[in-house]
Amino acid sequence: MNIPVLTTERLLLRAPSAEDFEAYRTFYADPGASAFYGGPLSSGAAWRKLAQDIGHWALRGFGIWSLVERASGETVGGCGLVWPEGWPRSELTWWIAPAAR
């Protein structure tokens, strides 16, 4: 997969990877933060969500980037386009860790 890397003054947008799991687990375990994203989720379900986000790039050629704060190197969220099977069209989606808001 050739997933582009984008940079802003504050953020690095890069391919999701296993190193993002703690950010996914924390976000999806929080009932308030993840309520509109199918959460709260167990650790195993958060892992599968991360795997789904990685796989979407391979299946569709586009997907969700991990948002990494450049100053700290911390994954603070995700954003991008998704088009799950059965949906009528692609959708822009994003999530931000509560501590990074």
FENNORKA-V788157 format. One record per backbone hydrogen bond with DSSP energy under -0.5 kcal/mol. NH is the residue of the N-H (numbers start at 1). CO is the residue of the C=O. If there is no record, write none. Layout:
nh = {NH;NH}
co = {CO;CO}
This chain:
nh = {3;4;6;8;12;13;14;14;16;20;21;24;25;26;27;28;29;30;30;31;34;35;37;38;39;40;41;46;47;48;49;50;51;52;53;54;55;56;57;57;58;59;60;61;61;62;65;66;67;68;68;69;69;70;73;76;76;77;78;79;80;81;82;87;91;93;95;97;100;101;101}
co = {1;2;13;11;68;6;12;66;64;17;18;20;21;22;23;24;25;26;27;29;30;31;34;35;34;28;28;42;43;44;45;46;47;48;49;50;51;52;53;54;54;55;56;56;57;56;79;14;77;12;66;67;74;10;69;67;74;67;95;65;93;63;91;84;82;80;78;76;97;97;98}
